Amino acid sequence: MNTPLNRLRQSLVENGVEAIVVTDPINVGWLTGFTGSFAMVFVTQSGARFITDSRYTIQAQEQVHGIEVRSFGAPRKIEDEISDVARDLNLTEVGFEPSVTFATHDRWKSIFGAVTLRPLSDLLGPLRMIKTSAEVEKIKAACRLADATMEHVSRLIQPGVREIDIALDLEFFVRRQGATCGFDPIVVAGPNSARPHGVPSEYALQPGDFVTIDLGAKLDGYNSDITRTFVVGKASDRHREVYALVLRALLECTAMLKPGIGCHDVDAHARRILDESDLAKYFGHGLGHGLGRAVHDFGRLGPGSTETVTAGQVWTVEPGVYIEGFGGLRIEDDVHVTEGVPEVLSHFPRELMEL
């Protein structure tokens, strides 16, 4: 059965790793479905143990299946549980994730005693890149909510409305649907739109402003991440020229997301398109990133990427242009890589909207 746990066990075998202790909350959630804030999973080549504390005893029983669950409360401490599990599993070596801090590692050395602690490269990130059909369905649901949220807040785009008011209404809408924002939403207008990750401010929208809204919904443990840029009132010729090239980069690069192509090649194509009007110099970030349990999941579409596009991956594609003194824009979709035509999961209109 191609479960996350079985895939990790196979990776341990392939990498000659006796066991790993998984502590990153995103990885714990991917392996087990657990959504609490504290847990760790010991995974060996043939078994697994899940540990949490008494705050999450009932939640772990509801969410974690097929793994032995251990829960502890005072006066016992996590150190006691770790020692017991290491002894029960008769471990001689335990690998740990790159996210483990030096202080934690130092503390673990005394807890594990004779057990060797082995630093590992990121084994789980690459595994998470290939989504199951169930994971893709969850991302689709998050994208449907992101589309609905963009439709909702686009009605607020008019002169005099503040960036912060749009951002607050956006978050309230997402929460009313039983989800959370996957990240702090970006709402930037006019001169602020030249800031790719600007923070919503009290700036009031003015006629002729670009307005960029970047939002994501987290639903049932999975994320969406979409961006649209609007114009308040009538767009200028310059608005239309820049927008048309960014949109073309989005569409053509999305179509390139097929198995076997290099991630850096997709990014380079976007820059070639923008350079037709000398705009590539205003595109300072990568074209996209992996999407799933984390908003910025494993994998990058960028100049330095060494990864290859593979069926089952989900990517953001988000070309942008940011010109100080003029403004900026970004258009972003979420895309599922298949054996055939890429499947675009976000559907809010991409064409320039004058509101």
C-alpha positions in Angstrom: 0.0 0.0 0.0 1.5 3.3 -1.1 0.9 5.2 2.1 3.3 8.0 3.3 4.5 5.7 6.1 5.4 2.9 3.7 7.1 5.3 1.3 9.3 6.6 4.2 10.1 3.0 5.3 11.2 2.2 1.8 13.4 5.3 1.7 15.0 4.2 5.0 15.9 0.9 3.4 17.2 2.6 0.3 19.4 5.0 2.3 20.6 2.4 4.8 18.9 4.2 7.8 17.9 2.0 10.7 15.3 4.5 12.1 14.3 8.2 12.0 12.6 10.4 14.6 10.2 12.8 12.8 9.5 16.0 14.7 8.6 18.6 12.0 4.9 19.2 12.4 4.3 19.2 8.7 6.0 15.9 8.2 4.2 14.4 11.3 0.9 15.5 9.8 1.8 14.0 6.4 2.8 10.7 7.9 -0.1 10.3 10.3 -2.9 12.9 9.7 -2.3 14.4 13.1 -3.0 18.1 13.3 -1.9 18.9 16.9 1.1 21.1 17.7 3.2 18.6 19.5 4.1 15.0 18.5 7.0 12.9 17.2 7.1 9.7 15.2 9.8 7.0 15.5 9.9 5.2 12.1 11.9 2.1 11.5 12.2 -0.1 8.4 9.4 -2.2 9.7 7.4 -0.3 12.3 6.5 3.1 13.8 5.6 4.6 17.2 3.7 7.9 17.7 4.3 10.0 20.8 2.3 13.0 22.0 1.3 14.4 25.4 -1.9 14.4 27.4 -3.3 17.5 25.7 -3.7 15.5 22.5 -4.6 12.0 23.8 -8.1 12.0 22.5 -7.2 13.8 19.3 -4.4 11.4 18.5 -6.8 8.4 19.0 -9.2 10.0 16.5 -6.6 11.0 13.9 -3.7 8.5 14.0 -4.4 5.0 12.7 -2.2 2.0 11.9 0.5 3.2 14.3 1.0 2.5 18.0 0.1 5.7 19.9 1.8 6.6 23.2 0.6 9.6 25.3 2.1 10.8 28.5 1.3 13.3 31.2 3.0 14.6 34.4 5.1 13.6 36.1 6.5 11.8 33.0 8.4 13.9 30.5 9.1 13.5 26.8 12.6 12.4 27.7 11.1 9.4 29.5 9.0 8.4 26.4 11.9 8.8 24.1 14.1 6.6 26.2 11.4 3.9 26.5 10.7 3.8 22.7 14.4 3.6 21.8 14.8 0.7 24.2 11.6 -1.0 23.1 12.7 -0.9 19.5 16.2 -2.0 20.3 17.7 0.9 18.3 21.4 1.4 17.8 21.1 4.4 15.5 18.5 7.1 15.0 18.4 9.6 12.2 17.0 13.1 12.7 15.6 15.8 10.4 17.5 18.9 9.3 14.9 21.0 11.2 16.2 19.7 14.6 18.0 22.5 16.4 21.4 22.2 17.9 20.0 22.6 21.4 17.5 19.7 20.8 20.3 17.5 19.4 22.5 18.3 22.5 19.6 17.3 24.8 18.9 14.1 22.9 22.5 13.0 23.2 22.0 12.4 26.9 18.6 10.9 26.5 19.5 8.4 23.8 22.7 7.3 25.6 24.5 4.6 23.6 22.2 5.1 20.6 24.0 7.0 17.8 22.3 10.1 16.5 22.7 10.5 12.7 21.9 13.8 10.9 20.0 13.1 7.7 19.3 15.1 4.6 15.6 15.9 3.9 14.2 12.5 3.2 10.5 13.5 3.6 10.4 16.6 1.4 11.1 14.8 -1.9 8.6 12.1 -0.9 5.9 14.8 -0.2 6.4 16.2 -3.7 4.5 13.3 -5.3 0.9 13.6 -4.3 -1.6 10.8 -4.0 -5.0 11.3 -5.7 -6.5 11.9 -2.2 -4.0 14.7 -1.6 -4.7 16.3 -5.0 -8.5 16.3 -4.1 -7.8 18.1 -0.9 -5.7 20.7 -2.7 -8.5 21.1 -5.2 -10.9 21.8 -2.4 -8.5 24.4 -1.0 -8.2 26.0 -4.4 -12.0 26.2 -4.8 -12.1 28.1 -1.5 -9.3 30.4 -2.7 -11.3 31.1 -5.9 -14.4 31.9 -3.9 -12.4 34.1 -1.6 -10.9 36.1 -4.5 -14.4 36.5 -6.0 -15.7 37.8 -2.7 -12.9 40.4 -2.0 -12.7 41.6 -5.6 -16.0 43.3 -5.0 -14.3 45.6 -2.5 -11.8 47.0 -5.1 -12.9 50.6 -5.5 -11.4 54.0 -4.7 -11.1 54.8 -1.0 -11.0 51.3 0.3 -7.9 50.5 2.4 -5.6 47.6 1.8 -6.0 46.4 5.4 -9.8 46.4 5.1 -9.6 44.0 2.1 -7.1 41.8 3.9 -9.3 41.6 7.1 -12.5 40.8 5.1 -10.5 38.2 3.2 -9.4 36.4 6.3 -12.9 36.6 7.9 -14.4 35.0 4.7 -11.9 32.1 4.8 -12.5 31.4 8.5 -16.3 31.4 7.9 -15.8 28.5 5.5 -14.2 26.4 8.2 -10.6 27.0 7.0 -7.7 29.2 7.9 -5.4 31.3 5.8 -2.3 29.4 4.8 -0.3 32.6 5.2 -0.8 36.2 6.0 -2.6 37.5 2.9 -0.9 40.1 0.7 -3.0 43.1 -0.4 -0.9 45.9 -2.0 -2.0 48.7 -4.2 -0.6 51.6 -6.1 3.1 52.3 -5.1 2.9 49.4 -2.6 2.2 46.9 -5.4 5.9 47.1 -6.3 6.6 45.2 -3.1 6.2 41.5 -3.9 5.5 40.6 -0.3 4.2 43.9 1.0 2.1 44.1 4.1 -1.5 45.4 3.9 -1.5 49.0 5.1 -3.9 51.9 5.6 -3.2 53.0 2.0 -6.6 53.8 0.3 -7.0 52.6 -3.3 -6.8 55.3 -6.0 -8.0 55.3 -9.6 -5.3 53.9 -11.8 -3.7 51.7 -9.1 -2.6 48.1 -9.6 -4.0 46.0 -6.8 -2.3 42.7 -6.1 -4.0 40.1 -3.9 -2.1 37.0 -2.9 -4.1 34.6 -0.8 -4.2 30.9 0.2 -6.7 28.7 2.1 -5.6 25.8 4.3 -8.3 23.2 4.4 -8.1 19.7 5.9 -4.3 20.1 6.2 -3.6 21.2 2.6 -3.0 24.6 1.0 -3.9 26.7 -2.0 -1.9 29.8 -3.1 -3.3 32.1 -5.8 -2.6 35.7 -6.8 -4.5 38.1 -9.0 -3.9 41.7 -10.0 -6.6 44.2 -10.8 -6.7 47.8 -11.9 -8.8 50.4 -10.1 -10.8 52.2 -12.8 -9.3 52.3 -16.3 -6.0 50.6 -17.2 -3.4 52.6 -19.0 -1.5 51.3 -22.1 1.5 50.6 -19.9 -0.7 48.6 -17.5 -2.0 46.5 -20.4 1.5 46.0 -21.9 3.1 44.7 -18.7 0.0 42.7 -17.7 -0.1 41.0 -21.1 3.5 39.7 -20.9 3.0 38.5 -17.3 -0.1 36.6 -18.3 1.6 35.1 -21.4 4.4 33.9 -19.1 1.9 32.3 -16.8 0.1 30.5 -19.6 3.1 29.3 -21.5 5.0 28.2 -18.4 1.9 26.3 -17.1 1.7 24.4 -20.4 5.4 23.4 -20.0 4.8 21.6 -16.7 5.1 18.1 -18.1 7.1 15.1 -16.8 10.8 15.3 -17.7 11.4 19.0 -18.1 13.9 20.8 -15.8 12.4 23.1 -13.3 15.0 25.8 -14.2 14.0 25.6 -17.8 10.4 26.5 -17.0 11.6 29.5 -15.0 14.0 30.6 -17.8 11.1 30.6 -20.3 9.3 33.1 -18.2 12.3 35.4 -18.1 12.7 35.2 -21.9 9.1 36.3 -22.4 9.5 39.2 -20.0 12.8 40.3 -21.6 11.0 40.9 -24.9 10.1 44.3 -23.3 13.1 44.5 -21.0 11.0 43.5 -17.9 12.9 40.4 -16.7 15.1 42.7 -14.5 12.0 43.5 -12.5 11.2 39.8 -11.8 13.4 39.0 -8.8 11.9 35.8 -7.4 11.5 32.3 -8.7 8.6 31.3 -10.9 7.0 28.9 -8.4 7.3 26.4 -5.6 5.8 23.1 -4.5 2.4 23.2 -2.8 0.8 20.8 -0.5 1.0 20.3 3.3 3.1 23.4 3.3 2.4 26.5 1.3 6.1 26.7 0.2 6.4 22.9 0.0 9.5 21.1 -1.3 10.7 22.0 -4.8 11.4 25.3 -6.6 10.8 26.5 -10.2 13.8 28.8 -10.3 17.2 29.6 -11.9 19.2 27.4 -9.5 16.8 24.4 -9.3 18.2 21.0 -10.1 14.8 19.2 -9.9 12.8 17.7 -12.7 9.1 18.0 -13.2 7.4 14.7 -12.4 3.8 13.5 -12.6 2.0 13.8 -9.3 3.6 17.1 -8.3 1.6 20.3 -7.6 3.3 23.6 -8.4 2.5 27.3 -8.1 3.3 29.3 -11.3 3.6 33.0 -10.4 5.4 35.3 -12.7 5.5 38.9 -11.7 6.9 42.4 -12.5 7.6 45.0 -9.9 8.6 48.5 -11.0 9.3 51.0 -8.3 7.4 54.3 -8.9 5.0 52.5 -11.3 3.7 49.5 -9.5 3.7 45.8 -9.8 1.7 42.8 -10.6 1.7 39.0 -10.2 -0.6 36.3 -11.5 -0.5 32.9 -9.8 -2.1 29.6 -10.4 -1.8 26.2 -8.8 -1.0 23.4 -11.2 -1.1 19.6 -10.9 1.4 17.7 -13.1 -0.1 14.7 -14.9 1.1 12.3 -17.5 -0.6 14.5 -20.1 -1.8 18.1 -20.1 -1.2 20.0 -16.8 -4.3 20.3 -14.7 -4.8 23.9 -13.5 -6.5 23.8 -10.1 -7.3 27.5 -9.6 -9.9 29.0 -11.8 -10.6 32.6 -10.9 -10.3 34.7 -14.2 -6.8 35.6 -15.2 -7.6 38.3 -17.7 -7.0 42.0 -16.7 -10.0 43.2 -14.7 -10.8 46.9 -14.4 -12.9 47.5 -11.3 
